[in-house]
Amino acid sequence: MRQKVNDIAEVIRKQVHALPSTGIVLGSGLGGLVNEIRQPIELLYKDLEGFPMTTVEGHKGKMIFGQLGNQDVMVMQGRVHFYEGVSIEDIVLPVCVMKQLGVHLLILSNASGGLHPSFQIGDLMLVTDQINLMNATPRMDTEEAGTIRKHTDMSEVFDRKLIALAKRVAKRHTIPLQSGILAAVTGPVFETKAEYAYIRYLGADAVGMSIIPEAIAARQLGISCLAITVISDLGIRGKITQVSHEEVQQAARKTEPRMTLLITKLLEAM
């Protein structure tokens, strides 16, 4: 995997003028942020040998390099998921490439089902902690250590200073912002009523099918991480209705302008 990461990073270096300090991963229906990038350079996943390809509608499969806020950024417009039949290593390989390119801040986003009774479709939730229900955990072979880091402290997956800054930025720009714990399952099926109740009982405020593997990898690699999820459907007793991936994308697209504003202003404030 290390050789694959090195090879992909080398191809990118030859095509990008300014290497990124910030990486951003955009989830289902959340691709609009790329329109705010200045001096963009686009690369397609399919043109990078060994880079995992996404097959999910709403994930375009390209990365954009440029400037956003006050930062040089690498924005991934789409990610791969466990339910696409890929390995945990493929899911986190893009984070390893970011590390190789010099990224020290990672912002993750996705769409998820709201479990907290006060949540509404269209809410933005700042992720303060996570519950891994995917039955898999990546192990990073770090360049610095030269060996696989078998044990990683996870007491602060998401950077507390970044969370505090995001809350201040949201308040300053009147962006409604929830906060809570995100659980992740493998998917691709949406949860049953009993599963929603079970995951809520465990302490989660929302449940999705991504973010957590990448957040673990970022922690292992020493990259500061912030995560934002869009509440695209509800798993709250009495509010549960049938949901489709298309409806999830539609809900995310409606909320996307607020998420774009939050991320842009956050990067300006850093």
N, C-alpha and C positions, 0 to 999 in steps of 0.2 A: 504493500500500500504506500510506503514511503516513496518508493521510486515513481509510482504513478502520480502522486501528489507533486513531486519535484518536476516531473515532465510537464504536467499541466501548467504549473506555475511558470515554468520557463517559456512556454508558448505564449502565455498571457503577457509576460514581461516584454516580449518582443513587439507586442501590438498596442500596449497602453503606455502613455507618456508619463502620467503621474500615478504611482502606486497608491492603493487605498489605505487609509487608516481606519475606516469604518466599513463594516459589512452589514448589509440589510437583506433579509429574506422576506419576500412578499408571498402571502398565502392566497387561497382561493378568492377571486374577485377583488384583489387588492393591488392590482398592477398600476393604478393611476399615478402613483408617486414618481414613476420614471419620467413623466412629462415635466417634472420640475427640475430634472438634472441638467446642469449647464455643461456644455461642451461634451456631449455624450459620445462614447465609443461602445458599440454593441458587438458582443460575441455570442454565437449560438452554441448551446451545449453540444450539439451534434458535430461541431467542428473541432471539439477538444477530445481527442482520443482518450477513452477511459472515464470520461465524465458521465455521471449517471443521468439518464434521460427520463424526463417525466412524461407520463401518458395520460394525465388527468386534465379534463376540460377546465379551463381557467388558469392553467399553469403554462405559460408560453414557451418556456425552455430557452431563455436567453439571459445573459448578464449584461449590465450596463455600467460602464465606468465613467466618472465625471465628478462634478462638484455639486454638493447639496448642502445648504446652510454654509458653515465655515469649514466643511470637511471634504476631503477627497474620499469618494465612496465607491464601493462595489455592490451593486444591487442585483440580487437574483430574482428574476421574474418567474417564479415557479420553483418547486422542490419535488423530490421523490418521496414516496411514502412506503411504509412497510407493506401495505396491502397491494402494492404494485409488483410484489414478488422479488424485491431487492433485499440485500443484506443490510444489517445495521451499519456496516462499514461504508456501503454506498450512500446511505442517508447522511452520514456525517463527513464524507469526503470533501464536500464543498467548504466546510468549516476548516478542515485541514489545509486546503488550498489558500483560504483567506489568511490563515496563520503564516503560511510560507510567504505570502505577499506583504506581510507586515501589518495586517489588521489587528488592532488591539481593543476595538469595541464592536460588538455584534448586537444588532437589533433584529429580533425575530417577530414575525406576525403570523396569524392564521385566523380562521373562523372557527367558532366553537359553539356548543350548546350551553345555554345559561342554566345554572342550577340554583343560584341564590334567589330566594323569593322576591327580592326587590328588582331583579334584572328584567330588562325589556329588550326585545329584538332591536338591534341597532346600537346598543351600548358598546362603549370601548372599555375593556377591562385591562388594567395594568397588572401583570402577573407578578405576585410577590413570592410565590413558592410553587412547588409542583409535586404531583403524585404520579409515579411511573407505573402504569398498569399494562405496559407493552411486553413484559416478560423478556426484555432484552436491554442490555446496557453496553454502549461502546467502550472500548479500551484503546486509548491513544498511545501510539509509539512516538514519543516526543524526541525531537532532535536534540534537545538539551540533555535529557537524561540518558538517551541512547538505549533505553529499555522500556518495556511496557509498564506504565504506572498502574499497578493493580488496585491501589486503594486511593480514593480521592475524597477529600472532605466536601460534603454537599450542604453544609449548614447555611451557606449563603450562595445559592445558585445565581440569583439575580442581584446585581450590584445595588446595595442600599442607597449609595449616594446618587446613582442614576435614577432610581425610583423617586427619591425625594426631589431631584431636579425636574423630572417629568411631571410630577404633581404641581410644582411651582409654575412651570411653563403652561400647563393646562389651565390653571387658575388665572394666570395673567392674560391668557387669550380666550377665556370663557369657553373652554372645551370641556364638556361634561366627561368625567372620567371615573369609572369604578375601579376597584382593586380587589384582588382575591387570588385564590389558589386554583391552578389549572391541573387537571388530570388528563392523561393521554392513554388512549386505547389503540389497538392496531387497526380497527376498521376492516373493510370499508362500510360495514353496516352501521346504521344509526342505532342507538341504544333502545332497549325495551324499557317500559315503564319501571319494571323492577330493577333494571340495571341503573337507570337514572337515580332511583331512590338509594341504591347501594352505594353509588359513587358519591352522592351527596352526604350519606352517612359517614363516609370515610373522611369528609372534610373539604371536598372540592366545591368550588363556586362555579366552575365551568369544566366542560370535557370536550376534548378535540382529538385529532389523529396525528398531531405533529408537535413541533417545538421542543419537546423534552429531549429526544436524542441529541439534537443540535446544542441545546443548553448544557447537557452533560459534557459533550465534547469540548465546548468552549471553556467550561470549568476546568477540565483536565489539561487544556492547552494554555491556560492562564489568560484567556480573553474575557474582558468584562462583558456582561450580557444584560440586556434589557428585553422584555417581551411584552407585546400588546396583542390581545385577542379581541376580535369583533364578535359580539353575541349575535349569531345569525339565526338561531332557533332556540326554543325553550324546552328544557327537560324538567319543568316544575309541575308538581302535581296540580291537576286542574287546568293546566295551560298547554299540555302536551298534545300536539296534533301531528298528522302525517307530514313528513318533510322529504324533500328531494335535494340532490346536489345542486340542481339549477336554482332552487329557491334559496339555498345557502349562498350561492354566488350573487344573486340579486340583492339579498340583504347586505352582504359585504360591500357591494359596489355603492350602495346608498350611503354607507358609513365611511367609505374610503376617503372622501375629501377631508373629514375631520382627523383621520389618522395621518394623512399626508401633512396636514397643517401641524399636528403635534410633533411629528418626527422632524419636519423642517425647522420649526422653531426651537426644538430641543438641540439640534445640531448647531443652530446659530448661537445658542446660549453657552455652548461649551468652549 
